[in-house]
């Protein structure tokens, strides 16, 4: 474990924003993490996982602690189910593929989501009808102030749409070190009704899909719609899908009869943020070396050497425009630093 000085964070965030950390350390064990958190010589500290849900707008005058703990282990199993624990530094998609290779079902709809295992519960990642909370058993987290490990069960985490206790109620107080999931070994429950999965399976000429086929379908869909961060800097979906009142929805529907919406309750519906952004004329719009992706309006992209402030100004412009045109407030899904 070595503390480095003046390190570029360009390769540690999927937007590829080139800012400098005054000090940087990569930790591979819980013991090292506890030791680093106790260093009084560095009063300012920033925890960095996979950098997939982060927009850096300034240099970081702090000790950046990169969570790089690795390891996957079986905790327990029955004839039909298995509990698997993954360390925080494991790449999320690689962990999903590991489970699929073992024929463990449940995570296949969450294939190709960028980021690491440790940050996945924070925003309760989800895609194609499945959310992390559906498979979550518990996580082990380190309390930053005391250095003590604590276990959070599913009932402790207050999971909601892109929400958890770690994002709001105890934000910044804990570092997730590992996550345990309950998966199926037999009689896998297949989720194929959301989005274009069934259409993709038909295109693949698969009539009786298994979990591997669903994963392949999800990967194919995401690769068509979303840019690879290794090729074009991005952080996936930049905005949350807004939940609006039925009255607001009806008002939009008067002007746009085909507006898509999903019922949340008797009084609320969810409208795809990407649809709103596209209708506002931003889809595919480029501003020099940054812009909105041509295939998915939810995704802001760094084509080459854009600054974090460039991306932030664009995101703010989109927010204001959607509010003016539709009277809908868009929330950022990405953390701004």
Number of C-alpha atoms within 10 A of each C-alpha: 11 8 12 14 13 14 16 17 21 17 13 17 24 27 31 29 27 21 19 19 20 16 21 24 19 19 20 17 17 18 10 14 24 18 12 20 20 15 11 8 8 13 10 13 17 16 15 20 27 25 24 24 23 23 24 24 17 16 15 22 14 17 24 23 20 20 27 23 21 16 12 17 11 12 13 11 14 9 8 12 17 18 19 20 21 25 26 29 25 22 21 23 19 16 19 22 18 13 19 18 11 9 17 25 26 25 26 28 28 23 24 21 20 23 22 24 28 27 26 23 26 21 22 23 19 20 16 17 12 17 22 21 22 16 18 20 19 21 23 21 22 20 18 16 11 12 18 11 17 14 14 16 14 16 10 11 22 16 21 13 13 18 17 21 18 21 18 12 11 12 12 14 14 20 24 26 25 25 24 22 21 22 23 20 17 13 9 16 11 14 16 19 11 12 13 14 22 18 13 19 19 14 10 12 10 13 9 8 16 15 20 18 17 23 22 19 26 25 18 14 15 16 12 12 15 20 21 17 18 11 12 19 24 31 29 24 19 24 22 20 22 16 21 18 17 17 12 15 22 13 14 17 14 10 10 12 10 9 16 14 16 11 12 13 10 8 10 17 19 19 20 17 23 20 17 25 21 17 15 14 12 20 22 17 15 16 14 11 14 22 23 26 23 19 13 21 26 26 22 30 27 28 20 15 14 20 20 21 15 16 25 16 11 17 20 13 12 20 18 15 20 19 13 11 12 15 15 22 18 23 14 15 18 17 13 14 11
